[in-house]
Amino acid sequence: MVSTPPAASAASAPPGRRGADPAELLELARGGAGGDRRALARLLSIVERGGAAARDLARRAAPGAGTAYSIGLTGAPGAGKSTLTGRLVGDIRQRGGGPVAVLAVDPSSPLSGGAILGDRVRMQDYALDPGVFIRSMATRGHLGGLAAAVPDAVQLLDATGWPTVLVETVGVGQVEVEVASTCDTVVVVLNPGWGDAVQANKAGLLEVADVLVINKADRPGVRETKRDLVQMLQLSDELAWAPPIVETVASSGEGVGELHDAIWSHRAHLEAEGGLEARRARRKAEEAARLANDRFAREVADQLRLEQTEDRLAGGGLDPAETADRIVAAVARRLAGPER
């Protein structure tokens, strides 16, 4: 009797079994809110782990992506991004905007790699809504407030039928501008009276902001913060799109409707001017460059270990510049493959 090959066994396994391969899981997860949530969760776990399986999954998902609209919410810690994200999800749902997926990026422990997942706790109001999917992702030490896997996770949610994807970042400082390479519309959230406007300008957030939000607008200092933002925007080069400044109180929901309108106005502007396709093409090019850099960095690290150059450098017997030239040449030969 011929035994069933492992691949066939995996393919015939019921949904949720560990043996199911990524291709089967991807098919199960298609259909947005109507897809298999467990399959989608397992696919996102593959994306988070990275490696060859994640790259293979990204290749499988790419042909089915390209229709979802992604919105990034970023800003300083404590600005109320999680509450605002939850309110925005509710507003989209109430307006009949279809299913919504949320990627909430949490800071992770430098020791264990675990995350508190506080953002997910704050959005429990939508845990039972079949049209909302919330996934917390840990930064895993990746500077910039975005997990390295987020671009692939957004693409996966797109390919499985989620028309709107919100990405809420952890807010860790200047490198937070990385969110701009992941989303179609970037919302920068500030608070009144905390000097956030100046800090945001230093961090370069105003350069990538498509919509500016002054959250907790029931506190003193709103007028001054708005004045600072207007002045800073006036110092910028003339832009085709002037970021609107929206005042919100996320705890009560005040101003969330205006935020929704501002986001969709920006989307309409991009689509009318052909900027959406251009922005997505630029994003793909930047992602390709990042992946190429990451691969080359891994190859260089492997070559360093292979040649044990660290020990030779420590002994003073080798010139670092000469060593770098030799390593780059060796990696280039290996990446080029055997001559034909």
Summary of the structure (lengths in Angstrom):
residues: 340
radius of gyration: 22.7
end to end distance: 44.1
largest distance: 79.7
contacts: 1039
relative contact order: 0.11
helix: 54%
strand: 13%
